[in-house]
Amino acid sequence: MRQEQSAQRLSILSLSLAAASILVCSTSLVPTAAYGAPVAQTTAEQRRAAHDLDRLFGEEMKMAGVKLKWHGERLTEDTIYALALTGASWEPAWGKETMFSLAWGEARKVPALNKRNQRGRDIITTEVAGLYQSKQYRKLVETATSSFSLDEIGVDVNLKQWVGDSLLHLGQPEQAFPIFAAPFEPSPADSRSAEYNRRFREEALVSAERAGLRKEVIAFTLSLVLDPDTEDPKPDLKRIGILEQAGVDFDRVLLGILQSPERLRGLPTYFYAAADLMAYRASPRLFPFLLQLADSSDVYLKSRALVGLGMVAFHSRGAEGSDRTDQIIYAIPREYGISSGERKLVERTLRDAIASDKYRVRAAAALAIGLIGDPESEVTLQKLTKDRAYIMLAENGERSKTRRVLFPVRMAAAAALERFGVRVDAGGGTFSGRDLDKARHGGSDESMDHRNLRKEVGSLITISPIDSATAVPFR
């Protein structure tokens, strides 16, 4: 059951991004090429691509609420946009529990082509495996499809890979796509479900690209950006750039997710992922929404908004000190030159955050202060390097007496101080016995502080080196 405060509706973000008072400069959404190099795309080309995309998804946007059987409050235009582009309202591959997961198939429920016992099935599967190893793709497809139904092939992780890959080698991506996009049955004895889920979504995306399935390309690309299913993944700038080049207003997708009602199927699962990416790519266009999100009762959303505000208010220190920000955030900040009034709003928000009783909020405020780089804030950061909050991680299992101790706020303050040319030891490390007691002495154990966090929401996207110390338990 959600905590009352963390269940607060994100109605503060109900304003449509298209109607934001801050105008978007022509370079704010310049896409990135497939290999990371900026693409020179004129405003006219951007508008044309966006218009073509709106036509492509026009019917899906119109019918999004109907297809989801939504009878609640009126959905915002941005949420409808996000529902259509992510495929939440129309892509049959997405599961009901976790939207971008294909790991929800059940072999016993799919129709079989032939009746056979397990031994007979194993014999045919072994034959198909041998054909795949010898690269006899045409014979493999003929053998598999004459022995198994397409549903049986799609639900089995091995048959799915062998048959789908063979169809791609044979130049038949239209047939490969439904194989890769079909839900598969995860094995309780196999811990690689996340790996399979990502691999099959990637293969489905390749198939859709080759087959010219534009809607599916957008939906599967967004799925891989929002739910990478990999360890320590940074934002996928390559795929985000490809989406924007195709006409996708990526900021609008993120805002649409954050605006979605919590009872809506699919999108709310990615509140935190959207907040990660919004903070990472923060710009003046998103300033009003970041400022409002910083008032959220949800600790994670509030923390990411603070980092985003730091990105928007970033000031280059130049000769004054180090402009190294890689210890604060993986993005490369850009100096926008916001107004003095907006800067005062940010400063006031950060002052309140420093006084928070939530260590995640204090850590995020320290990162934001470091990004802004105001010389007068060095004293504040020095005070934060003495923050008492720590967490303990049992990296070798709960039975081990060894623990890794981290001081999240100290880590954030130390990272921020590097911009001022100041190096501080944040403390922490791996300890046991008396050394562990000594490391914890005088501190405040916040390891189990999950207050004001959504239990069913998480994100595997990392945007800062200190995310390891502030991560939210996920699923």
C-alpha positions in Angstrom: 0.0 0.0 0.0 1.4 3.4 -0.9 2.2 5.9 1.7 -0.3 8.7 1.8 2.2 11.4 0.9 4.0 9.5 -1.9 0.6 8.8 -3.5 0.0 12.5 -4.2 -1.1 13.1 -7.7 1.3 15.0 -10.0 -1.4 17.5 -10.9 1.2 20.2 -10.5 2.5 19.2 -13.9 -0.8 19.3 -15.7 0.2 22.2 -17.9 0.8 21.1 -21.5 4.4 21.3 -22.6 3.2 22.7 -25.9 1.7 25.6 -24.0 4.7 26.3 -21.7 5.4 30.0 -21.2 9.1 29.4 -21.9 9.7 29.3 -25.6 12.0 26.7 -27.1 15.0 27.9 -29.0 15.6 26.3 -32.4 18.6 24.4 -31.1 17.1 23.0 -27.9 16.0 19.8 -29.6 18.7 19.3 -32.1 18.9 15.5 -32.5 21.9 13.3 -32.3 23.1 11.1 -35.1 23.4 7.3 -34.8 27.0 7.5 -33.8 26.6 10.5 -31.4 27.5 13.4 -33.7 25.1 16.3 -33.8 22.8 16.5 -36.8 22.2 19.8 -38.4 18.4 19.9 -38.7 16.6 23.1 -39.5 13.5 24.2 -37.7 11.5 23.5 -40.9 12.8 19.9 -41.0 12.0 19.5 -37.3 8.4 20.7 -37.8 7.9 18.5 -40.8 9.2 15.4 -39.0 6.9 16.3 -36.0 3.9 16.8 -38.3 4.5 13.5 -40.0 4.7 11.7 -36.6 1.5 13.3 -35.4 -0.2 12.0 -38.6 1.3 8.5 -38.1 0.0 8.3 -34.5 -3.1 10.4 -35.0 -5.6 7.6 -34.7 -3.7 6.1 -31.7 -3.8 9.5 -29.9 -7.5 9.8 -30.6 -8.3 6.3 -29.3 -5.8 6.0 -26.5 -8.2 6.4 -23.6 -10.8 4.1 -25.3 -8.3 1.3 -25.9 -7.1 1.5 -22.3 -10.8 1.6 -21.1 -9.9 4.6 -19.1 -12.9 6.1 -17.2 -11.0 8.4 -14.8 -10.1 12.0 -15.0 -9.4 13.7 -18.4 -6.0 12.8 -19.7 -3.7 15.6 -20.6 -2.6 16.0 -24.2 1.0 15.2 -23.2 -0.1 11.9 -21.5 -2.1 11.0 -24.6 1.0 11.7 -26.7 3.1 9.5 -24.4 0.5 6.7 -24.4 0.5 6.6 -28.2 4.2 6.8 -28.8 5.2 4.2 -26.2 2.6 1.8 -27.4 0.9 1.7 -24.0 -2.5 1.8 -25.6 -2.0 -0.4 -28.7 1.3 -2.5 -28.6 0.2 -6.1 -27.7 3.8 -7.1 -26.8 3.7 -5.0 -23.6 2.7 -6.8 -20.4 0.0 -5.6 -18.0 2.2 -5.7 -14.9 5.3 -4.1 -16.3 4.7 -2.3 -19.6 8.0 -2.8 -21.4 8.4 -6.4 -20.3 8.0 -9.3 -22.7 8.6 -11.8 -19.8 4.9 -12.6 -19.2 4.2 -15.5 -21.6 2.8 -18.9 -20.5 3.6 -21.9 -22.7 0.7 -23.9 -21.4 -1.7 -21.3 -22.7 -0.5 -21.1 -26.3 -2.0 -23.3 -29.0 0.3 -26.2 -30.0 0.6 -27.2 -33.7 1.1 -31.0 -32.9 0.5 -33.2 -29.9 3.8 -34.6 -28.6 5.4 -35.6 -25.3 8.4 -33.8 -23.8 10.8 -36.3 -25.3 9.5 -35.7 -28.8 9.7 -31.9 -28.2 13.3 -32.2 -27.0 14.3 -34.2 -30.1 13.0 -31.6 -32.5 14.5 -28.7 -30.4 17.9 -30.4 -30.5 17.6 -30.7 -34.3 16.7 -27.0 -34.6 19.6 -26.1 -32.4 22.0 -28.1 -34.7 20.6 -26.4 -37.8 21.2 -23.0 -36.2 24.8 -23.9 -35.3 25.4 -25.0 -38.9 23.7 -21.8 -40.2 21.1 -23.7 -42.2 18.6 -21.0 -41.7 16.0 -21.9 -44.3 15.9 -25.6 -43.3 15.7 -24.4 -39.6 12.6 -22.3 -40.3 10.9 -25.1 -42.3 11.6 -27.6 -39.5 10.5 -25.4 -36.7 7.3 -24.1 -38.3 6.3 -27.6 -39.4 6.7 -28.8 -35.8 5.7 -25.8 -33.7 3.0 -23.1 -33.9 4.2 -19.5 -34.1 2.9 -19.0 -30.5 5.0 -22.0 -29.3 8.1 -20.5 -31.0 7.6 -17.1 -29.6 7.1 -18.2 -26.0 10.2 -20.3 -25.9 13.4 -18.3 -25.4 15.6 -20.7 -27.5 13.2 -21.2 -30.4 12.4 -17.5 -30.4 16.1 -16.6 -30.8 16.9 -19.3 -33.4 13.8 -18.8 -35.6 13.7 -15.0 -35.4 17.4 -14.7 -36.1 17.1 -17.1 -39.1 14.3 -15.1 -40.5 16.4 -12.0 -40.3 19.3 -13.8 -42.1 16.8 -14.8 -44.8 15.7 -11.2 -45.3 12.3 -11.7 -43.8 12.0 -9.0 -41.1 8.2 -8.8 -41.4 8.0 -12.5 -40.2 10.8 -12.0 -37.6 9.2 -9.1 -35.8 6.1 -10.9 -34.3 8.4 -13.8 -33.2 10.8 -11.4 -31.3 7.9 -9.2 -30.0 5.9 -12.2 -28.7 5.9 -12.6 -24.9 8.2 -15.3 -23.7 8.0 -17.6 -20.6 10.7 -16.8 -18.1 12.2 -19.9 -16.4 12.2 -19.8 -12.6 15.6 -21.6 -12.7 17.1 -19.0 -15.1 18.1 -15.6 -13.7 18.6 -14.1 -17.1 15.0 -12.9 -17.7 16.1 -9.2 -17.8 18.9 -10.1 -20.3 16.4 -11.9 -22.5 13.8 -9.1 -22.2 16.3 -6.5 -23.4 17.7 -8.8 -26.2 14.4 -9.6 -27.7 13.2 -6.0 -27.6 16.4 -5.1 -29.4 15.9 -7.8 -32.0 12.3 -6.7 -32.4 13.5 -3.2 -33.0 16.0 -4.3 -35.6 13.2 -6.3 -37.3 10.8 -3.4 -37.2 13.4 -1.0 -38.7 14.2 -3.4 -41.6 10.5 -4.0 -42.2 9.6 -0.3 -42.2 7.2 -0.6 -39.2 7.5 3.0 -38.1 5.1 2.9 -35.2 6.8 -0.2 -33.7 10.2 1.4 -34.2 9.2 4.4 -32.1 7.6 2.2 -29.4 10.4 -0.3 -29.0 13.1 2.5 -29.1 11.3 4.3 -26.3 11.0 1.1 -24.3 14.8 0.6 -24.5 15.4 4.2 -23.4 13.0 4.2 -20.5 13.6 0.6 -19.3 17.1 -0.5 -20.4 17.3 -3.7 -18.3 21.0 -3.4 -18.0 23.3 -2.8 -15.0 24.4 0.7 -14.4 23.0 2.1 -17.6 23.5 5.8 -18.5 20.9 7.6 -20.6 21.0 6.3 -24.2 21.8 9.5 -26.1 22.1 7.7 -29.4 18.6 6.4 -29.3 17.1 9.6 -27.9 18.8 11.5 -30.8 17.3 9.0 -33.3 13.9 9.5 -31.8 14.1 13.3 -32.0 15.3 13.1 -35.6 12.2 11.1 -36.4 10.1 13.9 -35.0 9.5 12.7 -31.4 9.2 15.5 -28.8 11.1 13.5 -26.2 10.6 16.1 -23.4 6.9 15.9 -24.1 6.9 12.1 -23.7 8.7 12.5 -20.3 6.2 15.1 -19.1 3.3 13.0 -20.4 4.5 10.1 -18.2 4.8 12.3 -15.1 1.3 13.8 -15.7 -0.3 10.3 -16.0 -2.8 9.4 -13.3 -1.5 6.7 -11.0 -4.3 4.3 -11.8 -3.5 4.4 -15.5 -2.0 1.2 -16.8 1.6 1.3 -17.9 3.0 4.8 -17.8 3.1 5.4 -14.0 5.6 2.5 -13.7 8.1 4.9 -15.4 7.6 8.0 -13.2 11.2 7.6 -11.9 12.8 6.8 -15.2 11.1 9.9 -16.7 12.4 12.0 -13.8 15.9 10.7 -14.3 15.9 11.7 -18.0 14.2 15.0 -17.4 17.0 16.0 -14.9 19.7 14.7 -17.2 18.6 16.8 -20.2 17.1 19.7 -18.2 16.8 23.0 -20.1 15.0 26.3 -19.7 12.1 24.7 -21.5 11.5 22.4 -18.6 12.3 24.9 -15.9 8.6 25.5 -14.8 8.0 21.8 -14.5 11.2 21.1 -12.6 10.4 23.9 -10.2 6.9 22.5 -9.6 8.2 18.9 -9.3 10.7 20.1 -6.7 7.6 20.5 -4.4 6.5 16.9 -4.9 6.1 14.8 -1.7 7.8 11.9 -3.5 11.4 12.0 -2.4 12.8 10.5 -5.7 10.9 12.9 -7.9 11.8 15.9 -5.7 15.5 14.9 -5.7 15.7 14.5 -9.5 14.0 17.9 -10.0 16.6 19.5 -7.8 19.4 18.1 -9.9 17.5 19.3 -13.0 17.3 22.8 -11.6 21.0 22.7 -11.0 21.5 21.8 -14.6 19.3 24.7 -15.8 21.1 27.2 -13.5 24.6 25.9 -14.3 27.3 28.5 -14.3 30.7 28.0 -15.9 33.4 28.7 -13.4 36.1 29.1 -16.0 39.3 30.4 -14.6 37.7 30.6 -11.1 38.0 26.9 -10.5 37.5 23.5 -12.0 34.7 23.0 -14.5 34.8 19.3 -14.0 31.3 18.2 -13.5 31.7 14.5 -14.3 31.7 13.6 -10.5 28.4 15.3 -10.2 26.5 14.2 -13.3 27.3 12.2 -16.4 25.7 14.9 -18.7 27.7 17.9 -20.0 26.0 20.9 -18.5 25.2 23.9 -20.6 25.2 27.6 -19.4 21.8 29.0 -20.4 21.9 32.4 -18.5 18.5 32.2 -16.8 17.0 35.4 -15.3 17.9 36.7 -11.9 14.3 36.0 -10.8 14.5 32.4 -11.9 17.8 32.0 -10.2 16.4 33.3 -6.9 13.6 30.7 -7.1 16.2 28.0 -7.6 18.3 29.2 -4.6 15.3 29.4 -2.3 14.2 25.9 -3.4 17.7 24.5 -2.6 17.9 26.3 0.8 14.7 24.4 1.8 16.1 21.1 0.4 19.3 21.4 2.5 17.1 21.5 5.6 15.2 18.3 4.6 15.1 15.3 6.9 15.4 13.1 3.8 19.0 12.3 3.0 18.2 11.8 -0.7 16.9 15.3 -0.9 19.9 16.8 0.9 22.3 14.9 -1.4 20.5 16.1 -4.5 20.6 19.7 -3.2 24.4 19.3 -2.8 24.7 18.2 -6.4 22.6 21.0 -7.7 24.6 23.6 -5.6 27.8 22.2 -7.2 26.4 22.6 -10.7 25.4 26.2 -10.0 29.0 26.9 -8.8 28.3 30.0 -6.7 31.5 30.8 -4.7 29.4 31.7 -1.7 28.0 28.2 -1.6 31.3 26.6 -0.7 30.7 27.1 3.0 27.4 25.3 2.7 29.0 22.3 0.9 31.7 22.1 3.6 29.0 21.8 6.2 27.3 19.0 4.2 30.5 17.0 4.2 29.8 16.4 7.9 26.3 15.0 7.3 25.6 12.1 9.6 23.4 10.0 7.3 24.9 6.7 6.2 23.7 3.5 4.5 25.0 0.0 4.8 25.1 -2.5 1.9 25.6 -6.3 2.4 27.4 -6.9 -0.9 28.5 -10.4 0.1 25.0 -11.4 1.4 23.3 -10.8 4.7 25.1 -13.7 6.4 28.4 -11.9 5.8 29.7 -9.8 8.7 31.3 -7.4 6.2 29.4 -4.2 5.2 30.0 -1.4 2.8 29.2 1.9 4.4 28.3 5.0 2.3 27.6 8.6 3.3 25.4 9.8 0.4 25.2 13.5 1.4 28.9 13.7 2.1 29.6 12.0 -1.3 27.4 14.5 -3.1 29.1 17.5 -1.3 32.6 16.2 -2.0 31.7 15.8 -5.7 30.3 19.3 -5.8 33.4 20.8 -4.0 35.7 19.5 -6.8 34.3 22.3 -8.9 35.8 24.7 -6.4 39.2 22.9 -6.5 38.6 21.4 -3.1 39.0 17.7 -2.4 37.3 16.1 0.6 37.3 12.5 1.8 33.6 11.5 2.0 34.5 8.6 4.3 32.9 5.2 4.1 34.3 2.0 2.8 34.1 -1.7 3.4 34.4 -2.8 7.1 33.7 -5.5 9.6 34.0 -6.0 13.3 35.3 -3.0 15.3 36.2 -1.1 12.2 32.6 -1.2 11.2 31.5 0.1 14.6 34.1 2.8 14.3 32.9 3.9 10.8 29.3 4.0 12.0 30.0 5.9 15.3 28.2 9.2 15.5 26.3 8.6 12.3 22.7 8.0 11.5 21.8 4.7 9.8 19.4 5.5 7.0 19.7 2.2 5.2 16.0 1.4 5.6 14.7 4.9 4.9 12.1 4.3 2.2 9.8 7.1 3.2 7.8 8.8 0.5 8.9 6.4 -2.2 6.6 4.5 -4.5 7.1 0.8 -3.8 6.0 -0.4 -7.2 8.1 2.2 -9.1 11.8 2.2 -9.8 14.4 3.1 -12.4 17.7 1.5 -13.5 18.9 4.6 -15.2 21.9 6.3 -13.6 22.7 9.9 -14.2 25.2 10.6 -11.4 28.2 8.7 -9.8 26.5 8.9 -6.4 23.4 7.1 -7.6 24.8 3.9 -6.1 24.3 5.5 -2.7 20.8 6.9 -3.3 19.3 4.1 -5.4 15.7 3.1 -4.9 14.8 -0.6 -4.5 13.3 -1.7 -7.8 10.6 -4.4 -8.2 
